[in-house]
């Protein structure tokens, strides 16, 4: 039976409450098409994934299995997947710098031949610096060599299978990929991370990851084992990153695109691929049926309404919306369809308290594909929505909501 990392991850991270909590949020996918392991953004789902080679993992001692897991999670924590590398820097050189920053926190926990500050060719470099710091200290004459070595690795984070949105770590890889066991620092690249950095899927993944890291930090803080091996320096960095903002406009666009449903109809104008000229072909029309529930209570500021309406004017180019004003109820007479390509001015048509059951009931009964709720989050948690639901609020509402939810909560800056 092939090694299943999902069955072993909790056991491997029993002494690491923070990493154990984060691990539960990261999908793990077994694949023999990569030599070792790697993290990526799934471009279709907007979720982070960890791909791993079961044969590679099965041969490692438990301490190294846990170390590789933590190494991959550090790539996510430090935004290596969703942040662009410095312009003009060779992929291989950036890979080395990123690994040096991570492996400073994993001394003695990784397979041999990994890039480690203070050891081997990096003996003069101290531990505990950022990837950008290490990048500035790496010798310039390595650039050409690094570019020539792309696709070959003895340790690092490369894309052995050509994935478009992530990288695979080749720590201590001797799988016949052309690496030299005596030359640490010959890396594959994370070239797919560049494309992922600017995509709408990565913005959604980054927001989800931020929520997952926040929950993991809270779980670690309340655990008797604390943060495990996570240093105080990294804890401060994590808290700092939890305060960063993502492009909520890209997240909103991605939500709409992934909420689309397909409407199929027959047409004799299209040739059936399987039964040509016997049966008519199929024509697929895709249009997202999105409900925009706008909290009309007095606590929702005009500035937030204006910012949201301005973006909806742009998003009307992608889809048609049904706008659902609500306070403690939904007034059907005030519900309207925002036609595709139409422009509208900001308006407030109701004023009262707030009840999230009202727009949820409306969405459930009207069979929408997605529900976006614009609100200050100042009301009790509602029932489950049949469609995917996303909350948009201001920074205060996102940091101090009235209720906790696993659904996406996006702050409008």
N, C-alpha and C positions, 0 to 999 in steps of 0.2 A: 504493500500500500504506500502510495507517494506521501511524502511529508506534507502535512496540512498546517500551515503557519497559523491559521485562524484558531485551531484547537490548542496551540501551544503559547500564543501570545500572552495570555493572562498569566500563565505559570511563569513565563520568562520575566514578566514585569511585576511580580508580586511585591517586590521591595521598592517599586517605583510608582507611587500613586498617581503622580502627574502624567507620566508616560502611559500608564495603564488606562487612565481615563481618556487620553487623547487617542490611543490605539483603537478604542471601541468605535471611534468616529471615522476611521480610515478603512475603506474597503481593501481587502487583501486578495490579490489575484495571482494564482499559480500559473507560471508560464516557463516552458523550457526554451523559449526563443530568446531569452536574455541570459547572460552568464551568471549574474548574481542577483541584484535587486535594484529597485529604483522607485521614485515617486513621480507622479504626473497629475495633470488635470485632465479628466475625461471631458473632451470637447462637446460631447452630446448631453451629458447629465449635469456638468458643472460641479462635479464632486472630485475631491482628491482621491487617488488610488495609490496603493503600493503594489507593484508587480514584483514577484520574487521567483527564483528558480528553486524548486523543492529539492533538487539533487544537491545544489550548493549548500542550502541551509541544513540539510540532514547531516552533512559531514562536519559541521562546525560544533565545537563544544558549546554548552548552554550560555556561558559568559559571553562568547562572541556572537551568538545568535541575538542575545539581548542588546549587545553593543551595536550591531548592524541595524536593528530596529530603531534604536535611539538615534543613530546617525541619520537615518532617513527622516525621522520626525524632526530632527534639528533643521534639516533642509526646509521643512515647512515653516517651522517657528521663525527662522531667520529670513523668510521670504525669498529664498533662492529660486523657487519655482515660478513665482508670480512677480518678480522684480527683474527688470532688464539689467543685464550686465553693462558695465561702462562701454560707451561707444568706442569702436576701434580696437578693443582688446580681444586677442585670439581666444577662442572658446577654451582650448586646452589650458591656457594660463589662468583664466578665470576659474576653471574647475579646480585647479590646484589651490588657489587662494580660498575658495569656498570650503574645501575639505580641511585645510589647515585651521580655519576658524572653528569648524565643527569638532574636529578631532582633538583640539585642545581640551575639550571637556570629556573626552572618552579615553584617557590614557589607560592602557592595559586592558581595554575592553574590546579591542578590534583585532581582526586577523593581521598577520604580519604583512609587511610591504605597504601599509597604508601611509598616507602623507601625515607626518607628525612633527610639529614644531619641536626643535631641540634635538632632533634625531636625523641621521643620514644626511642627505643633501640640504636639510633645513636645520642643521645643528646650531646655526647662529641666530635663528629666529625664536623669540620668546613665545610662550603660550598665552592664550587669552585675548588675542587681538581680533579685530574684525576682518572680514574677507577683503574689504577695501584696503586696510592697512597692509595685509600680507601681499596683496596685488602690487602695491607700490614698492615693496621690498624685493620682489622676485626679480632676478637678473633679466635684463632686456634681451640678452643673446639667447634666451630660452624660447623666445617667441617663435622663431622659424621652426625650431625642433618640435615645439608643441604642436604647431599646425601640421607638420609632417607625420606626427604620431596620432592624429585624430583617427578614431576607430580602433586603436590599440591601447590596451590598458593592463597594468598589473594591480591597480587599485584606484578607485575613484568613482565618478558618477558619469557614466556615459550612456549612450543610446545604442546598445548593441542590436536592438530590433527595429531601429528607425522610427520609434514612436514620435508623434508630432508635438506632444505636450508634456514631456517629462524627461527624466534621465535615469539611467540604471547605474548603480554603484558596482564597481568591479573590484572590491576589496579582496586582495589575495587571490585573484582569479588566475587559474592555470588551465583554463579550458581550451587552450589551443588557439587563442585569438591573436597571437603574435606578440604577446607581452613578454618582457624579459624579467624573470624572477629576481634579478639582482639590481633592478633599476627603478626604484620607487619614483613616482611622479610622472610616469608616462601614462597619460590619461585619455580616456574617451571624452566626449564632450557632452554638454547639456544643451545642444543647439535648439532643441524643441522648446526649452524654457523661454527663449526670446519670443517665439510666436505666442506662447501662452500668456506672456506678461501683458500683452496689449489686447487680448481677446475679451469678449463679454463673458465667456464661460469662466475665465480665470477670475474676473471680478466677483462673480457669484460664488465661486469656490473659495475665494479669499474671505468673503463675508461669512460663509459657513464655517471656515476654519477659525476665524476670529471668535465666533460663538463657541466652537468646540474647545479652543484654548482657554477661554474665559471659564467655562464649566470645569475643565480639568484643573485650572488654578484654584477654583473654589473647593473642589474635591480634595486637592492636595492640602490646602490650608486647614481643612477640617479633619484630616486623617491623622491617626496617631503616629504614622511613619513620616508625616510631613511631605516635603517635596522630594524625598529620596536623594539621588545623586545630583539633582539640579542645584548649581551653585547660586550664591546670592547675586553674583554678577548677571547670570542668565535670568534670574527671577526679575531683576530690575528691567532687563531688556524686554522680557515678556510683558510686564506691566506697561512699558512704554509703547509696545506694538499694539496692545489692546486699545490704546487711545487713538491710533491712527484711523484715517477715514478712507473709504473706498469711493469710487465713482458711482454714486447711486443711480445716475442716468443709465450707465451701461448695465447695471444690475436690473433695472426696470425693463430695459429693452430685451434682455435675455429672458426674463420671466415671461414676457409676452410671446416671444418666439417659441419657447418651450411649452407654452400652453395651447399651441395650435392643435386642432383636431382635423382629421382628413375627411372630406366628403367625397365619396366615390359615385360616379354615374357612368352608365354605358354610352358609347358613342360609336357610330359606324365610321366616323371620320378617322378613328385611330385603329390601327391594325393590332389584333390580339396576338401577343408574342407566342403563346402556346398553341392557339387554334386559329391560325391566320386564315381570314376570309370565311371562317365557319361561325365564329362568335364575334360580337363587337368587342372593341377594346375598352379600356377603362380610363376615364378622365378623373384626375384627382384635383380637388380644389381645397386649399388650406387657408383657413381664416380663424384667428383666435377670437373666441367669444369671451371677452373680458368685462368684468364688472368692476367699476371704480366706486367704492363706498367712501363717501366723504363725510367725516365727522363734522357736524354743524354746531357743536356745542361752543359756547363762548370762550372756552379755554384754548381752542385751536386758533392760533394767531393768523392774522391776515397775510403776514409775510410768508408763512409756510404754504398757505393756500395759493398765493401768487406764484411761488416757485414751482409748485406742483402743476398748476394749470399751464404754466409756460412750457413745461416739459411734455405735458399731454398734447399740446398743440403740435409738437414735433413728432410725437409717437403716433398721432392720428394718421401719419403717412404709412404706418405699418399695419394698422388694424382699426377696426370699428369698436368703440367702447359703449357700454351702457353705464351712465353715471347715476349712482344711487345715493342721494343725500339722505342722511339719517341723524337723529339724535337718540331719543329713547325708542323711536319707531321709524319705519320707512313709510313715507307718504308717496303712494303710487302716482299721484298726480304730478309730482315733482321729479320723477324718474324720467330721464331722456336718453336718447341714443346720440352719441357723438359720432357723426358720420366720418368715414375715412376721408382725410384731406381737408376737413372742416376746421376752422379756427374759432375759438370762443374766448370770451373775457371771463376773468375771475368773478364768481358770484357766490353769495351766501344767501340761502333761501329758507333756512330754518334756524332756530336757536332754542336750545334746551339742555337737558342732561345728556348722558351717553350710555347706550346699551349695545354691546357688540352682538347680542343674540339677534337683533333686528336685521342687520345686513347679512348675517350668516344664514338666517332662515330664508331671506329673499334669494340668496345665491343658490341654496340647496333646492328650492322650489322652482327655480328658473333654469336649472341645468347649465350653468356657466362652466367654462374651462378653467378660469382663474379668477380669484377675487383679490383685489388690492385695496387695503383699508388705509386711508389717510387719517391719522388721529394723533392725539397726545398721549395715548395709552392709559388714560385715567379712567378705567372702568374694569369690572371683574372679567375674568377669562371666559370666553364664550365656548359653546359646544364645537365639536369637530365640523369642519367644512368638507363637503364632498369633493370640491375642486381644490387645487393647490391655492393656498392663501398666503399672502405676504403683507406685512405691516410696514407702513412708512410714517415716520415721525420725526421730531426734531432731536437734537443731541441729548436733551434732558430726558425726553421720553424713552430714548434707546438705552440710556445708562441707568435710569431709575423707573422702569415700567411698573405698573400696578400689579401685573401678573407675569409669571415666567412661562415661556413657550419655546418649543423647539423649531417653530416656524421662523422664516426669515424676518428679521426686524432691521430695517434700513433707516439710517439717520439722514435726513436732508440737510445739507450744509447751507 
